[in-house]
Amino acid sequence: MIPLKLTTRNDRGPALLLVHGFPLDHRIWQPQIEKLPFSIRLFVPDLRGCGASPLPPGPCGIDDYARDLLGLMNEQRVDRFYVAGHSMGGYIVFSLLRQAAGRILGAALVSSRALPDTEEGRRTREAVARRAELEGPGFLADSMPAKAVGDAPPAGVLDALRTIMSQAQPAGAAAAARAMAGRVDSTPGLARISCPVVVLAGRQDKIVPAAESEAMASGIPGARLVWCERSGHVPMLEEADLVTRELGALVR
């Protein structure tokens, strides 16, 4: 089992697993770690090759990240849990639902999508992976934060994103880019999702089109679509209180 770096809070109550996106780590969820009701037991890991978690040798896919998390929850002796995934983390949530649907009590998909990459998108991912391996993560920290936020991000959000991205592991970022490129289409399985789902989408998201968020939410039975009106791709930072309330409501 991969020894994932894990941030926890509380040792009892319903369990909520928070899964970060690319090229980030657990710190993207800091407002929720601080503000979610203390009655919720939080598990906030760094994925393999991200933050302080090691990257094992060999290629990895989205299903491998999901298996790591299932192993982590086994190690923590948590059978059933809620899960929220941001962007790439949402792809991992879909994999968790395929692999262990009976363990998932409810899910939040934050700035994510069900569709796979296009061929052009896969080529772009490979270019990003190779550049990360050659140059390190600096170019990601330089270019991605401005694309990730809405029109008027709160003070400190851009700096937080730059800091996290600049500290990404080069090999881990490359592995994650390739994992995203190889992910399967989750659209055919949307109608089979039976747990409560909330889709949180930034109205000003430059990465996931609004139409994709709407289609994904409408394809999941009973899913709620919540628009984060002042957010781009990182509503957990841009509208932290709204995201925190929705995650708390999902668990309740």
ZADO-1210 file (C-alpha; in nm, 4 decimals, padded with zeros to 6 digits):
<atoms>
<atom x="00.0000" y="00.0000" z="00.0000" code="MET" pos="1"/>
<atom x="00.1230" y="00.3520" z="-00.0821" code="ILE" pos="2"/>
<atom x="00.1943" y="00.5449" z="00.2427" code="PRO" pos="3"/>
<atom x="-00.0137" y="00.8513" z="00.1609" code="LEU" pos="4"/>
<atom x="00.0368" y="01.1692" z="00.3595" code="LYS" pos="5"/>
<atom x="-00.2915" y="01.2112" z="00.5452" code="LEU" pos="6"/>
<atom x="-00.4449" y="01.5030" z="00.7295" code="THR" pos="7"/>
<atom x="-00.7265" y="01.3996" z="00.9625" code="THR" pos="8"/>
<atom x="-00.9658" y="01.5759" z="01.1943" code="ARG" pos="9"/>
<atom x="-01.1762" y="01.4162" z="01.4660" code="ASN" pos="10"/>
<atom x="-01.1878" y="01.0429" z="01.5328" code="ASP" pos="11"/>
<atom x="-01.5622" y="00.9815" z="01.5277" code="ARG" pos="12"/>
<atom x="-01.8720" y="01.0775" z="01.3330" code="GLY" pos="13"/>
<atom x="-01.9547" y="01.0329" z="00.9637" code="PRO" pos="14"/>
<atom x="-01.6427" y="01.0175" z="00.7495" code="ALA" pos="15"/>
<atom x="-01.5761" y="01.2578" z="00.4621" code="LEU" pos="16"/>
<atom x="-01.2865" y="01.2005" z="00.2235" code="LEU" pos="17"/>
<atom x="-01.1658" y="01.5112" z="00.0358" code="LEU" pos="18"/>
<atom x="-00.9738" y="01.4453" z="-00.2885" code="VAL" pos="19"/>
<atom x="-00.7694" y="01.7232" z="-00.4447" code="HIS" pos="20"/>
<atom x="-00.7140" y="01.7982" z="-00.8123" code="GLY" pos="21"/>
<atom x="-00.4147" y="01.8657" z="-01.0401" code="PHE" pos="22"/>
<atom x="-00.1432" y="01.9853" z="-00.9785" code="PRO" pos="23"/>
<atom x="-00.2397" y="02.0390" z="-00.6177" code="LEU" pos="24"/>
<atom x="-00.2411" y="01.8696" z="-00.2780" code="ASP" pos="25"/>
<atom x="-00.4536" y="01.8534" z="00.0361" code="HIS" pos="26"/>
<atom x="-00.4037" y="02.2254" z="00.1076" code="ARG" pos="27"/>
<atom x="-00.6654" y="02.3162" z="-00.1535" code="ILE" pos="28"/>
<atom x="-00.9233" y="02.2059" z="00.1069" code="TRP" pos="29"/>
<atom x="-00.7861" y="02.4153" z="00.3950" code="GLN" pos="30"/>
<atom x="-01.0986" y="02.6348" z="00.4301" code="PRO" pos="31"/>
<atom x="-01.3162" y="02.3240" z="00.4580" code="GLN" pos="32"/>
<atom x="-01.0781" y="02.1594" z="00.7056" code="ILE" pos="33"/>
<atom x="-01.1153" y="02.4674" z="00.9232" code="GLU" pos="34"/>
<atom x="-01.4873" y="02.5341" z="00.8773" code="LYS" pos="35"/>
<atom x="-01.6733" y="02.2046" z="00.8356" code="LEU" pos="36"/>
<atom x="-01.8666" y="02.0990" z="01.1465" code="PRO" pos="37"/>
<atom x="-01.6385" y="01.9227" z="01.3919" code="PHE" pos="38"/>
<atom x="-01.8905" y="01.6388" z="01.4097" code="SER" pos="39"/>
<atom x="-01.7628" y="01.5278" z="01.0664" code="ILE" pos="40"/>
<atom x="-01.4589" y="01.3032" z="01.0611" code="ARG" pos="41"/>
<atom x="-01.2286" y="01.4337" z="00.7863" code="LEU" pos="42"/>
<atom x="-00.9717" y="01.2464" z="00.5780" code="PHE" pos="43"/>
<atom x="-00.7687" y="01.4729" z="00.3499" code="VAL" pos="44"/>
<atom x="-00.4800" y="01.2921" z="00.1760" code="PRO" pos="45"/>
<atom x="-00.2130" y="01.3915" z="-00.0684" code="ASP" pos="46"/>
<atom x="-00.2519" y="01.1578" z="-00.3668" code="LEU" pos="47"/>
<atom x="00.0474" y="00.9484" z="-00.4731" code="ARG" pos="48"/>
<atom x="00.3198" y="01.1728" z="-00.6147" code="GLY" pos="49"/>
<atom x="00.1490" y="01.4847" z="-00.4796" code="CYS" pos="50"/>
<atom x="00.2352" y="01.6990" z="-00.1791" code="GLY" pos="51"/>
<atom x="00.4236" y="01.4831" z="00.0696" code="ALA" pos="52"/>
<atom x="00.3105" y="01.1430" z="-00.0680" code="SER" pos="53"/>
<atom x="00.5645" y="00.9288" z="-00.2523" code="PRO" pos="54"/>
<atom x="00.5295" y="00.8216" z="-00.6143" code="LEU" pos="55"/>
<atom x="00.5863" y="00.4489" z="-00.6645" code="PRO" pos="56"/>
<atom x="00.7692" y="00.3347" z="-00.9775" code="PRO" pos="57"/>
<atom x="00.5785" y="00.2632" z="-01.2957" code="GLY" pos="58"/>
<atom x="00.2783" y="00.4251" z="-01.4621" code="PRO" pos="59"/>
<atom x="-00.0438" y="00.4936" z="-01.2751" code="CYS" pos="60"/>
<atom x="-00.4019" y="00.5589" z="-01.3796" code="GLY" pos="61"/>
<atom x="-00.7091" y="00.7112" z="-01.2247" code="ILE" pos="62"/>
<atom x="-00.8128" y="00.3678" z="-01.0959" code="ASP" pos="63"/>
<atom x="-00.4798" y="00.3378" z="-00.9119" code="ASP" pos="64"/>
<atom x="-00.5436" y="00.6617" z="-00.7238" code="TYR" pos="65"/>
<atom x="-00.8871" y="00.5263" z="-00.6299" code="ALA" pos="66"/>
<atom x="-00.7406" y="00.1961" z="-00.5109" code="ARG" pos="67"/>
<atom x="-00.4905" y="00.3894" z="-00.2988" code="ASP" pos="68"/>
<atom x="-00.7793" y="00.5729" z="-00.1320" code="LEU" pos="69"/>
<atom x="-00.9783" y="00.2566" z="-00.0711" code="LEU" pos="70"/>
<atom x="-00.6696" y="00.1075" z="00.0895" code="GLY" pos="71"/>
<atom x="-00.6270" y="00.4195" z="00.2996" code="LEU" pos="72"/>
<atom x="-00.9842" y="00.4004" z="00.4259" code="MET" pos="73"/>
<atom x="-00.9358" y="00.0302" z="00.4989" code="ASN" pos="74"/>
<atom x="-00.6276" y="00.1174" z="00.7011" code="GLU" pos="75"/>
<atom x="-00.8295" y="00.3773" z="00.8910" code="GLN" pos="76"/>
<atom x="-01.1015" y="00.1140" z="00.9499" code="ARG" pos="77"/>
<atom x="-01.3652" y="00.3190" z="00.7725" code="VAL" pos="78"/>
<atom x="-01.6052" y="00.1005" z="00.5763" code="ASP" pos="79"/>
<atom x="-01.8512" y="00.3568" z="00.4373" code="ARG" pos="80"/>
<atom x="-01.7856" y="00.7238" z="00.3759" code="PHE" pos="81"/>
<atom x="-01.8777" y="01.0391" z="00.1876" code="TYR" pos="82"/>
<atom x="-01.6365" y="01.1726" z="-00.0719" code="VAL" pos="83"/>
<atom x="-01.5757" y="01.5024" z="-00.2499" code="ALA" pos="84"/>
<atom x="-01.3452" y="01.5325" z="-00.5484" code="GLY" pos="85"/>
<atom x="-01.2143" y="01.8488" z="-00.7103" code="HIS" pos="86"/>
<atom x="-01.1420" y="01.8400" z="-01.0862" code="SER" pos="87"/>
<atom x="-00.9116" y="01.5359" z="-01.1258" code="MET" pos="88"/>
<atom x="-01.0399" y="01.4312" z="-00.7850" code="GLY" pos="89"/>
<atom x="-01.3841" y="01.4028" z="-00.9433" code="GLY" pos="90"/>
<atom x="-01.2469" y="01.1538" z="-01.1960" code="TYR" pos="91"/>
<atom x="-01.1214" y="00.9548" z="-00.8979" code="ILE" pos="92"/>
<atom x="-01.4661" y="00.9751" z="-00.7354" code="VAL" pos="93"/>
<atom x="-01.6166" y="00.8166" z="-01.0472" code="PHE" pos="94"/>
<atom x="-01.3606" y="00.5373" z="-01.0189" code="SER" pos="95"/>
<atom x="-01.4483" y="00.4873" z="-00.6511" code="LEU" pos="96"/>
<atom x="-01.8143" y="00.4586" z="-00.7504" code="LEU" pos="97"/>
<atom x="-01.7245" y="00.1953" z="-01.0114" code="ARG" pos="98"/>
<atom x="-01.4997" y="-00.0030" z="-00.7789" code="GLN" pos="99"/>
<atom x="-01.6841" y="00.0232" z="-00.4484" code="ALA" pos="100"/>
<atom x="-02.0244" y="00.1857" z="-00.4924" code="ALA" pos="101"/>
<atom x="-02.1589" y="00.0210" z="-00.1783" code="GLY" pos="102"/>
<atom x="-01.9035" y="00.2030" z="00.0354" code="ARG" pos="103"/>
<atom x="-01.9911" y="00.5533" z="-00.0889" code="ILE" pos="104"/>
<atom x="-02.2672" y="00.7203" z="00.1148" code="LEU" pos="105"/>
<atom x="-02.2717" y="01.0374" z="-00.0943" code="GLY" pos="106"/>
<atom x="-02.0508" y="01.2275" z="-00.3348" code="ALA" pos="107"/>
<atom x="-01.9672" y="01.5845" z="-00.4303" code="ALA" pos="108"/>
<atom x="-01.8217" y="01.6579" z="-00.7731" code="LEU" pos="109"/>
<atom x="-01.6482" y="01.9957" z="-00.7620" code="VAL" pos="110"/>
<atom x="-01.5466" y="02.1580" z="-01.0917" code="SER" pos="111"/>
<atom x="-01.5230" y="01.8174" z="-01.2549" code="SER" pos="112"/>
<atom x="-01.6551" y="01.6404" z="-01.5620" code="ARG" pos="113"/>
<atom x="-01.7671" y="01.2947" z="-01.6721" code="ALA" pos="114"/>
<atom x="-01.6359" y="01.3128" z="-02.0278" code="LEU" pos="115"/>
<atom x="-01.2875" y="01.1872" z="-02.1208" code="PRO" pos="116"/>
<atom x="-01.0208" y="01.3985" z="-02.2886" code="ASP" pos="117"/>
<atom x="-01.0375" y="01.4591" z="-02.6602" code="THR" pos="118"/>
<atom x="-00.7458" y="01.3463" z="-02.8739" code="GLU" pos="119"/>
<atom x="-00.6169" y="01.7028" z="-02.8716" code="GLU" pos="120"/>
<atom x="-00.6557" y="01.7110" z="-02.4952" code="GLY" pos="121"/>
<atom x="-00.4523" y="01.3939" z="-02.4588" code="ARG" pos="122"/>
<atom x="-00.1721" y="01.5411" z="-02.6674" code="ARG" pos="123"/>
<atom x="-00.1737" y="01.8502" z="-02.4489" code="THR" pos="124"/>
<atom x="-00.1561" y="01.6362" z="-02.1337" code="ARG" pos="125"/>
<atom x="00.1478" y="01.4523" z="-02.2698" code="GLU" pos="126"/>
<atom x="00.3176" y="01.7817" z="-02.3514" code="ALA" pos="127"/>
<atom x="00.2511" y="01.9003" z="-01.9963" code="VAL" pos="128"/>
<atom x="00.3876" y="01.5739" z="-01.8553" code="ALA" pos="129"/>
<atom x="00.7083" y="01.5966" z="-02.0537" code="ARG" pos="130"/>
<atom x="00.7590" y="01.9601" z="-01.9653" code="ARG" pos="131"/>
<atom x="00.7047" y="01.8867" z="-01.5950" code="ALA" pos="132"/>
<atom x="00.9678" y="01.6135" z="-01.6109" code="GLU" pos="133"/>
<atom x="01.2171" y="01.8400" z="-01.7903" code="LEU" pos="134"/>
<atom x="01.1561" y="02.1753" z="-01.6209" code="GLU" pos="135"/>
<atom x="00.9809" y="02.1072" z="-01.2940" code="GLY" pos="136"/>
<atom x="00.6498" y="02.2611" z="-01.1873" code="PRO" pos="137"/>
<atom x="00.7383" y="02.6287" z="-01.2265" code="GLY" pos="138"/>
<atom x="00.5562" y="02.6710" z="-01.5572" code="PHE" pos="139"/>
<atom x="00.2381" y="02.5308" z="-01.4001" code="LEU" pos="140"/>
<atom x="00.2589" y="02.7811" z="-01.1142" code="ALA" pos="141"/>
<atom x="00.3141" y="03.0604" z="-01.3668" code="ASP" pos="142"/>
<atom x="00.0316" y="02.9766" z="-01.6061" code="SER" pos="143"/>
<atom x="-00.2444" y="02.7828" z="-01.4304" code="MET" pos="144"/>
<atom x="-00.3603" y="03.0000" z="-01.1375" code="PRO" pos="145"/>
<atom x="-00.4972" y="03.2802" z="-01.3560" code="ALA" pos="146"/>
<atom x="-00.6921" y="03.0252" z="-01.5614" code="LYS" pos="147"/>
<atom x="-00.8256" y="02.8561" z="-01.2492" code="ALA" pos="148"/>
<atom x="-00.9951" y="03.1548" z="-01.0861" code="VAL" pos="149"/>
<atom x="-01.2948" y="03.3677" z="-01.1723" code="GLY" pos="150"/>
<atom x="-01.3029" y="03.7352" z="-01.2557" code="ASP" pos="151"/>
<atom x="-01.2380" y="03.8670" z="-00.9041" code="ALA" pos="152"/>
<atom x="-01.0813" y="03.6023" z="-00.6806" code="PRO" pos="153"/>
<atom x="-01.0634" y="03.6731" z="-00.3078" code="PRO" pos="154"/>
<atom x="-00.7367" y="03.8024" z="-00.1700" code="ALA" pos="155"/>
<atom x="-00.4773" y="03.5306" z="-00.1275" code="GLY" pos="156"/>
<atom x="-00.6291" y="03.2734" z="-00.3603" code="VAL" pos="157"/>
<atom x="-00.3855" y="03.3270" z="-00.6480" code="LEU" pos="158"/>
<atom x="-00.0897" y="03.3229" z="-00.4095" code="ASP" pos="159"/>
<atom x="-00.2147" y="03.0005" z="-00.2496" code="ALA" pos="160"/>
<atom x="-00.2463" y="02.8316" z="-00.5880" code="LEU" pos="161"/>
<atom x="00.0985" y="02.9488" z="-00.6984" code="ARG" pos="162"/>
<atom x="00.2547" y="02.8202" z="-00.3780" code="THR" pos="163"/>
<atom x="00.0951" y="02.4756" z="-00.3989" code="ILE" pos="164"/>
<atom x="00.1675" y="02.4349" z="-00.7704" code="MET" pos="165"/>
<atom x="00.5278" y="02.5527" z="-00.7402" code="SER" pos="166"/>
<atom x="00.5875" y="02.2795" z="-00.4816" code="GLN" pos="167"/>
<atom x="00.4411" y="01.9973" z="-00.6930" code="ALA" pos="168"/>
<atom x="00.6592" y="01.6934" z="-00.7527" code="GLN" pos="169"/>
<atom x="00.7711" y="01.6965" z="-01.1184" code="PRO" pos="170"/>
<atom x="00.7320" y="01.3208" z="-01.1651" code="ALA" pos="171"/>
<atom x="00.4033" y="01.3216" z="-00.9746" code="GLY" pos="172"/>
<atom x="00.2623" y="01.6008" z="-01.1909" code="ALA" pos="173"/>
<atom x="00.3687" y="01.4121" z="-01.5036" code="ALA" pos="174"/>
<atom x="00.2078" y="01.0910" z="-01.3789" code="ALA" pos="175"/>
<atom x="-00.1164" y="01.2722" z="-01.2967" code="ALA" pos="176"/>
<atom x="-00.1311" y="01.4398" z="-01.6385" code="ALA" pos="177"/>
<atom x="-00.0933" y="01.1024" z="-01.8090" code="ARG" pos="178"/>
<atom x="-00.3511" y="00.9443" z="-01.5757" code="ALA" pos="179"/>
<atom x="-00.6044" y="01.2114" z="-01.6696" code="MET" pos="180"/>
<atom x="-00.5302" y="01.1611" z="-02.0385" code="ALA" pos="181"/>
<atom x="-00.6004" y="00.7896" z="-02.0076" code="GLY" pos="182"/>
<atom x="-00.9190" y="00.8096" z="-01.8055" code="ARG" pos="183"/>
<atom x="-01.2352" y="00.6395" z="-01.9271" code="VAL" pos="184"/>
<atom x="-01.5640" y="00.8054" z="-02.0194" code="ASP" pos="185"/>
<atom x="-01.7763" y="00.8110" z="-01.7030" code="SER" pos="186"/>
<atom x="-02.0898" y="00.9265" z="-01.8838" code="THR" pos="187"/>
<atom x="-02.2340" y="00.5758" z="-01.9451" code="PRO" pos="188"/>
<atom x="-02.2313" y="00.5045" z="-01.5713" code="GLY" pos="189"/>
<atom x="-02.4025" y="00.8227" z="-01.4541" code="LEU" pos="190"/>
<atom x="-02.7514" y="00.6694" z="-01.4553" code="ALA" pos="191"/>
<atom x="-02.6330" y="00.3858" z="-01.2288" code="ARG" pos="192"/>
<atom x="-02.5154" y="00.6146" z="-00.9479" code="ILE" pos="193"/>
<atom x="-02.7539" y="00.5606" z="-00.6572" code="SER" pos="194"/>
<atom x="-02.6036" y="00.7630" z="-00.3715" code="CYS" pos="195"/>
<atom x="-02.6825" y="01.1313" z="-00.3126" code="PRO" pos="196"/>
<atom x="-02.4710" y="01.3566" z="-00.5353" code="VAL" pos="197"/>
<atom x="-02.4127" y="01.7304" z="-00.5429" code="VAL" pos="198"/>
<atom x="-02.2408" y="01.8915" z="-00.8415" code="VAL" pos="199"/>
<atom x="-02.0665" y="02.2184" z="-00.7557" code="LEU" pos="200"/>
<atom x="-01.9784" y="02.4272" z="-01.0608" code="ALA" pos="201"/>
<atom x="-01.8172" y="02.7675" z="-01.0946" code="GLY" pos="202"/>
<atom x="-02.0215" y="02.9995" z="-01.3094" code="ARG" pos="203"/>
<atom x="-01.6941" y="03.1595" z="-01.4295" code="GLN" pos="204"/>
<atom x="-01.5060" y="02.8309" z="-01.4828" code="ASP" pos="205"/>
<atom x="-01.2727" y="02.8595" z="-01.7822" code="LYS" pos="206"/>
<atom x="-01.1841" y="02.4891" z="-01.7778" code="ILE" pos="207"/>
<atom x="-01.5150" y="02.3009" z="-01.7468" code="VAL" pos="208"/>
<atom x="-01.7930" y="02.4471" z="-01.9670" code="PRO" pos="209"/>
<atom x="-02.1265" y="02.5132" z="-01.7978" code="ALA" pos="210"/>
<atom x="-02.3035" y="02.2830" z="-02.0425" code="ALA" pos="211"/>
<atom x="-02.0879" y="01.9894" z="-01.9295" code="GLU" pos="212"/>
<atom x="-02.1724" y="02.0509" z="-01.5643" code="SER" pos="213"/>
<atom x="-02.5419" y="02.0700" z="-01.6483" code="GLU" pos="214"/>
<atom x="-02.5338" y="01.7521" z="-01.8563" code="ALA" pos="215"/>
<atom x="-02.3418" y="01.5615" z="-01.5893" code="MET" pos="216"/>
<atom x="-02.5808" y="01.6655" z="-01.3146" code="ALA" pos="217"/>
<atom x="-02.8873" y="01.5840" z="-01.5229" code="SER" pos="218"/>
<atom x="-02.7478" y="01.2385" z="-01.5999" code="GLY" pos="219"/>
<atom x="-02.7162" y="01.1389" z="-01.2325" code="ILE" pos="220"/>
<atom x="-03.0485" y="01.0404" z="-01.0726" code="PRO" pos="221"/>
<atom x="-03.1468" y="01.2939" z="-00.8088" code="GLY" pos="222"/>
<atom x="-02.8249" y="01.4955" z="-00.8331" code="ALA" pos="223"/>
<atom x="-02.8324" y="01.8617" z="-00.7318" code="ARG" pos="224"/>
<atom x="-02.6456" y="02.1208" z="-00.9369" code="LEU" pos="225"/>
<atom x="-02.5209" y="02.4136" z="-00.7300" code="VAL" pos="226"/>
<atom x="-02.3765" y="02.7127" z="-00.9137" code="TRP" pos="227"/>
<atom x="-02.0945" y="02.9001" z="-00.7452" code="CYS" pos="228"/>
<atom x="-02.1697" y="03.2342" z="-00.9063" code="GLU" pos="229"/>
<atom x="-01.8428" y="03.4127" z="-00.8203" code="ARG" pos="230"/>
<atom x="-01.6081" y="03.1198" z="-00.8800" code="SER" pos="231"/>
<atom x="-01.3913" y="02.9847" z="-01.1531" code="GLY" pos="232"/>
<atom x="-01.2399" y="02.6363" z="-01.1224" code="HIS" pos="233"/>
<atom x="-01.1569" y="02.6470" z="-00.7486" code="VAL" pos="234"/>
<atom x="-01.4806" y="02.7303" z="-00.5619" code="PRO" pos="235"/>
<atom x="-01.3516" y="02.5672" z="-00.2425" code="MET" pos="236"/>
<atom x="-01.1216" y="02.8703" z="-00.2222" code="LEU" pos="237"/>
<atom x="-01.3238" y="03.1333" z="-00.4071" code="GLU" pos="238"/>
<atom x="-01.6560" y="03.0667" z="-00.2316" code="GLU" pos="239"/>
<atom x="-01.5345" y="02.8626" z="00.0612" code="ALA" pos="240"/>
<atom x="-01.8418" y="02.9174" z="00.2779" code="ASP" pos="241"/>
<atom x="-02.0802" y="02.7978" z="00.0067" code="LEU" pos="242"/>
<atom x="-01.8780" y="02.4835" z="-00.0643" code="VAL" pos="243"/>
<atom x="-01.8424" y="02.4145" z="00.3069" code="THR" pos="244"/>
<atom x="-02.2190" y="02.4452" z="00.3592" code="ARG" pos="245"/>
<atom x="-02.2936" y="02.2108" z="00.0701" code="GLU" pos="246"/>
<atom x="-02.0472" y="01.9483" z="00.1905" code="LEU" pos="247"/>
<atom x="-02.1911" y="01.9724" z="00.5407" code="GLY" pos="248"/>
<atom x="-02.5416" y="01.9321" z="00.4022" code="ALA" pos="249"/>
<atom x="-02.4365" y="01.6290" z="00.1966" code="LEU" pos="250"/>
<atom x="-02.3019" y="01.4558" z="00.5047" code="VAL" pos="251"/>
<atom x="-02.6008" y="01.5473" z="00.7199" code="ARG" pos="252"/>
</atoms>
